[in-house]
Structure formats: C-alpha cells, structure tokens
Amino acid sequence: MSDNLKLILNKAGFHTSIQDEGRFGVQDLGIPIGGALDKEAMQTANMLVGNSPNTPVLEITMIGPKISFQGKGQIAITGADMTPELNGQHTDSYKTVNINSGDELVFHNAKTGCRAYISIGGEWETTKWLESYSSSSILDNHSQLKDGDSLSVKSNLPIDVKEYPLSKRPIYSYCYIIRVVTGPEFELFDLPQIEDFFNKIFTVGNESNRMGYRLNGELVNYSPKREEISSGIVTGTVQITSAGNPIILLADAQTTGGYPRIANVVTEDLSIVAQMKPGDELKFMLISQEDL
C-alpha cells in the first residue's frame, strides 16, 4: 500500500526549485523551456527511485536545504557533492534511500559541482503550468522555494535499493573543456578573435545563474561589426557581448537575443556546464557536426 510523503523545507538553501525536463512548444510566446539544468543527474535520480525520467525533482544550488519528512517513501540524491546527512549520519548519493516519518535530511555547501538533485519516488502533488512542473523565473514567487515551504508526494510502492555504478558517475573539477559547434554568426568574427576564443581560459563570473553564465575574459580587439537583429536562441547558445565577453545561455534564458552567436555547446556537455560554479575555469573546443 502506498503512503504519502510530505517534505518540509525548514531551510530552503541558496536556490532550491522544482524542475522537470521543461516546457516545450511555447517559445514563440517568449516563454523559456526551463527545466533541470543537469538533465543527466535528474534522470539518474529518477531511475534510482523507480520514476519515469521526466518526473519532477528538487534542484538545489551551491548551498543545500534542511528537509524534514512526514510519512514513508524513497529518495535519491545525484549531482554535486553537498555532503548530505540523514539524521546526523552521512548518506550516500547515487543510491536509493529509504525515508521514514521524522527523518531529517541536511545538505551543506557544495564541495564539488554546483547543483544537486533530489528525486522522490511517486506522484508529485504540485501544480503544472503549460504541461510542466518546472519553476520559472517569469512566474512571480514561483522561481524558487522558500523557508517553510512544503511538498507532498504520493509514494510509489517501495523498490529494491539500487546503486548507480561508480564508474558511470560524473567527476567534477574546477577546470573544464566544453565542446561547441559553430554558431550562426561565426563568420562575423576575425581569425584572431576566433583563435582567442578557443585558446583563452575563461572563468565563470559571479553574475551567473539559471538564465546564463557570464564569463570573465574578453576577446582580443573585439568590436561588433554590425547591429544584430534579435534572433532565436537555444540552451547552450554562446553569445559575445559588445564588450567581448562570452555568455552561455541556459534553460531560463530569454527566447531571443541580439548579441552575435559565435558557438553552441553540444547537448552532451550541457550537464557539465550546469555543474560549473563561479570561479571555475573553462576552455572551448570546436568540433564538427560529423563528430557528434
């Protein structure tokens, strides 16, 4: 017999939100796709509790929440290492965890990576908007959870404990190589600027968020060749600002933009980008469509 599991966020953490794969087919209305930034971590967490891949999860950023539970159920934690503790004892990530009424789950600051994900086995009793449970920065008061908020999930029947193989788990660092393909305005950049773009080590700026990562480091002798007409963008589009700084646009970004699009991060590397935090270093590596 299934149970209801209630989560109470005694402390919500730095930025904790509900996310699934996002909302599609409404970008022409100016509504971002949204959804979990690290979809690989989200899908793995859901698999570990017997959910479908697109079941909502909690996405937590940099500093994790303190959660108390009422009822029984199962959870799994993936993504960044925030040294989670269940009832004061270390609990494993990438493994099914049984929850009992009165349990308390506490996260700390991210040791490696930037975002962790919590799946809960069952059917979430929360509101859908445009066929997605994902929070959105364009929804007033719904972009992130607050201290004291609560969530309810109708628990699945418990499954046998699963553990994701260590060999398949991501390894987070402080310096990354991010693969890209050329963007629509690639030809607007001179050869020295293109060489600089692929040779320079950029750092993730403090202003970075779910809309996009602003990178520190300007392209050499850059000035815009023309005024761009606002054009469509996708998750992973890399624009160059008028000052010559790259911006990697992410799930909550606007659906159009006016800066030239020099490149686009390949889909397989978006989960890596999601785990970068301010101060981390990265280099771009150009690949061809045939390499995908």
ChimeraX attribute file (.defattr): number of C-alpha atoms within 10 A of each C-alpha:
attribute: neighborCount
match mode: 1-to-1
recipient: residues
	/A:1	6
	/A:2	12
	/A:3	15
	/A:4	18
	/A:5	24
	/A:6	21
	/A:7	23
	/A:8	18
	/A:9	22
	/A:10	17
	/A:11	19
	/A:12	21
	/A:13	24
	/A:14	15
	/A:15	18
	/A:16	25
	/A:17	23
	/A:18	23
	/A:19	24
	/A:20	23
	/A:21	23
	/A:22	22
	/A:23	19
	/A:24	14
	/A:25	10
	/A:26	12
	/A:27	16
	/A:28	11
	/A:29	8
	/A:30	12
	/A:31	19
	/A:32	26
	/A:33	24
	/A:34	24
	/A:35	28
	/A:36	30
	/A:37	25
	/A:38	22
	/A:39	21
	/A:40	17
	/A:41	25
	/A:42	31
	/A:43	23
	/A:44	22
	/A:45	31
	/A:46	27
	/A:47	21
	/A:48	26
	/A:49	27
	/A:50	21
	/A:51	19
	/A:52	12
	/A:53	17
	/A:54	18
	/A:55	22
	/A:56	31
	/A:57	30
	/A:58	21
	/A:59	26
	/A:60	27
	/A:61	26
	/A:62	24
	/A:63	19
	/A:64	25
	/A:65	26
	/A:66	19
	/A:67	23
	/A:68	20
	/A:69	21
	/A:70	17
	/A:71	18
	/A:72	20
	/A:73	27
	/A:74	23
	/A:75	22
	/A:76	27
	/A:77	28
	/A:78	28
	/A:79	30
	/A:80	26
	/A:81	21
	/A:82	26
	/A:83	18
	/A:84	22
	/A:85	16
	/A:86	17
	/A:87	13
	/A:88	11
	/A:89	11
	/A:90	13
	/A:91	17
	/A:92	17
	/A:93	23
	/A:94	23
	/A:95	21
	/A:96	27
	/A:97	21
	/A:98	16
	/A:99	19
	/A:100	14
	/A:101	14
	/A:102	12
	/A:103	17
	/A:104	20
	/A:105	22
	/A:106	22
	/A:107	22
	/A:108	16
	/A:109	18
	/A:110	20
	/A:111	13
	/A:112	19
	/A:113	24
	/A:114	23
	/A:115	29
	/A:116	28
	/A:117	30
	/A:118	21
	/A:119	27
	/A:120	31
	/A:121	30
	/A:122	27
	/A:123	15
	/A:124	18
	/A:125	12
	/A:126	12
	/A:127	11
	/A:128	10
	/A:129	12
	/A:130	13
	/A:131	10
	/A:132	20
	/A:133	22
	/A:134	26
	/A:135	26
	/A:136	25
	/A:137	17
	/A:138	13
	/A:139	10
	/A:140	9
	/A:141	11
	/A:142	14
	/A:143	16
	/A:144	19
	/A:145	22
	/A:146	19
	/A:147	14
	/A:148	12
	/A:149	13
	/A:150	15
	/A:151	14
	/A:152	19
	/A:153	19
	/A:154	19
	/A:155	21
	/A:156	21
	/A:157	14
	/A:158	18
	/A:159	14
	/A:160	10
	/A:161	12
	/A:162	15
	/A:163	14
	/A:164	16
	/A:165	9
	/A:166	9
	/A:167	7
	/A:168	7
	/A:169	13
	/A:170	15
	/A:171	12
	/A:172	17
	/A:173	13
	/A:174	15
	/A:175	15
	/A:176	17
	/A:177	14
	/A:178	18
	/A:179	19
	/A:180	23
	/A:181	21
	/A:182	18
	/A:183	16
	/A:184	14
	/A:185	14
	/A:186	14
	/A:187	13
	/A:188	15
	/A:189	18
	/A:190	13
	/A:191	10
	/A:192	12
	/A:193	17
	/A:194	16
	/A:195	13
	/A:196	14
	/A:197	25
	/A:198	14
	/A:199	12
	/A:200	15
	/A:201	17
	/A:202	23
	/A:203	21
	/A:204	21
	/A:205	18
	/A:206	13
	/A:207	10
	/A:208	18
	/A:209	19
	/A:210	18
	/A:211	18
	/A:212	21
	/A:213	25
	/A:214	24
	/A:215	25
	/A:216	18
	/A:217	17
	/A:218	19
	/A:219	20
	/A:220	14
	/A:221	10
	/A:222	17
	/A:223	13
	/A:224	15
	/A:225	11
	/A:226	9
	/A:227	10
	/A:228	13
	/A:229	11
	/A:230	12
	/A:231	13
	/A:232	14
	/A:233	20
	/A:234	18
	/A:235	24
	/A:236	23
	/A:237	27
	/A:238	28
	/A:239	24
	/A:240	23
	/A:241	19
	/A:242	15
	/A:243	13
	/A:244	20
	/A:245	18
	/A:246	27
	/A:247	23
	/A:248	24
	/A:249	26
	/A:250	27
	/A:251	24
	/A:252	23
	/A:253	24
	/A:254	20
	/A:255	21
	/A:256	16
	/A:257	17
	/A:258	15
	/A:259	21
	/A:260	28
	/A:261	26
	/A:262	22
	/A:263	24
	/A:264	23
	/A:265	24
	/A:266	18
	/A:267	13
	/A:268	13
	/A:269	15
	/A:270	21
	/A:271	19
	/A:272	21
	/A:273	22
	/A:274	24
	/A:275	22
	/A:276	25
	/A:277	23
	/A:278	18
	/A:279	15
	/A:280	17
	/A:281	19
	/A:282	19
	/A:283	17
	/A:284	19
	/A:285	14
	/A:286	17
	/A:287	13
	/A:288	10
	/A:289	10
	/A:290	5
	/A:291	6
	/A:292	9
